[in-house]
Amino acid sequence: MSLVKILLTGATGYIGGDLLIDLLERSSEFEVYVLIRGNERSSTFEKLGAKVVVGSQDDHDFLTKTASGFDVIINIADSVNVSITKAFLLGLEQGKQQHHHKAILIQTSGSGVVLEPTAGEYATEKIWSDLDVQAFYELPLQAPHRELDIFVTEYPQDKVTTAIISPSNIYGVGRGPYNRLSFINIAHERVAIKYRKPYVVGKGDNIWSTSHIKDLSSAYISLLDGLLHGTAGHGLEGYYFVEASQVRMAEVVQKIAEVLQKKGLLEDTNLIDMPEEVLQDPAVMPAFFVEYPGLAKLALGGTSRISADRLRKIGWKPEHTDPLDAVAHEIDVLLAE
Ligand SMILES: NC(=O)c1ccc[n+]([C@@H]2O[C@H](COP(=O)([O-])OP(=O)(O)OC[C@H]3O[C@@H](n4cnc5c(N)ncnc54)[C@H](OP(=O)(O)O)[C@@H]3O)[C@@H](O)[C@H]2O)c1
């Protein structure tokens, strides 16, 4: 049986790096390539057993030409840009016509698409199911990821089989070779370490659905297997939320405070409303939070509650259900930076 040729983007990042480890474990079935920018990191991936394609996601002709040589593309490096995904889809389509490749795209999105601006004061009640396709049509086009989600789910399925993995707030230390940390819980941890105070947006009463990074990787694998075997929905039936539990942000920050207090790095564990200057501090916030004023408050204080019904239907079973379990390990990694 010939190997399924897979191109993975975002492998130097948190999500892609962790998934790479699971893909490489299936070397008797998959031939795994990573698309990275810059040659400097090639040998790290080659040592792990991956093949390397070097190039930028900004060169769309290059993306199309590259994609035409693959059966499957898992795009993790970008979750909003339609033209990048379009270039991959065109290439997959050409590869199917010219070389009889399988032509499968798994695009990454995010549950930020249903994020409510609750500013840490409360949590909205609604839990979005990915089986409720009709409800998604009522979302505004301006919602994060929405334009790309529509483009991917409505793509002609006779040309390319498309599906979307939509992660919630991902936590836990990843197994990839470069970035091993996520951003929402990690931002709260960086803040508490730097300022020695348990800052939270508002009262921290907002709720995020969450999933451990290893369970997210197993979600990609379950979907990939389902698409290869024709047992997973795709196209309009191919939007997959990923969550294993829900957590109130105040609980996360309370746990962070306890861990730091035990280490003698924080005295008072009473939660404090996060000041604006902390929300805009580039030393503790991800660059894109600082770039778009208001985004940090929206993300850290917002509510996004989803249900991964479609993944559970295809047999995915998360192994980690308590996001607080990962806090101590994440803090150890941050303190060692
Ligand atoms: N982490 C979460 O909780 C979460 C939840 C929902 C959705 N998501 C979405 O999932 C995606 C990946 O998230 P992540 O946490 O893994 O992020 P990350 O750790 O920052 O990784 C981003 C990856 O994308 C690559 N990349 C970015 N721009 C690129 C470009 N122009 N050309 C080539 N590669 C490029 C980066 O490569 P370099 O190393 O070269 O910069 C890196 O490998 C993002 O779109 C994010 O919005 C994440």
The ligand as a Gaussian input file, in Angstrom:
#p B3LYP/6-31G(d) Opt

LIG

0 1
 N       -3.606000      27.791000      20.721000
 C       -4.910000      27.860000      20.806000
 O       -5.495000      27.778000      21.924000
 C       -5.753000      28.040000      19.568000
 C       -7.140000      27.928000      19.699000
 C       -7.942000      28.098000      18.560000
 C       -7.362000      28.378000      17.331000
 N       -6.001000      28.490000      17.235000
 C       -5.435000      28.793000      15.902000
 O       -4.550000      27.765000      15.504000
 C       -3.473000      28.303000      14.728000
 C       -2.145000      27.831000      15.320000
 O       -2.089000      28.245000      16.677000
 P       -0.809000      27.961000      17.572000
 O       -1.258000      28.158000      18.987000
 O       -0.151000      26.694000      17.170000
 O        0.104000      29.210000      17.148000
 P        1.714000      29.372000      17.161000
 O        2.324000      28.525000      18.191000
 O        1.955000      30.830000      17.198000
 O        2.149000      28.819000      15.739000
 C        1.904000      29.507000      14.538000
 C        2.588000      28.752000      13.414000
 O        2.213000      29.342000      12.148000
 C        3.402000      29.641000      11.426000
 N        3.194000      30.816000      10.567000
 C        2.602000      31.981000      10.934000
 N        2.602000      32.827000       9.874000
 C        3.202000      32.174000       8.837000
 C        3.510000      32.506000       7.484000
 N        3.185000      33.693000       6.963000
 N        4.131000      31.569000       6.711000
 C        4.464000      30.359000       7.226000
 N        4.189000      29.975000       8.500000
 C        3.574000      30.890000       9.284000
 C        4.450000      29.886000      12.495000
 O        5.722000      29.738000      11.904000
 P        7.028000      30.538000      12.424000
 O        7.600000      29.689000      13.532000
 O        7.897000      30.614000      11.242000
 O        6.556000      31.887000      12.926000
 C        4.103000      28.772000      13.478000
 O        4.572000      27.528000      13.022000
 C       -3.637000      29.832000      14.765000
 O       -4.240000      30.226000      13.562000
 C       -4.582000      30.064000      15.933000
 O       -5.398000      31.199000      15.722000
 C       -5.196000      28.322000      18.313000

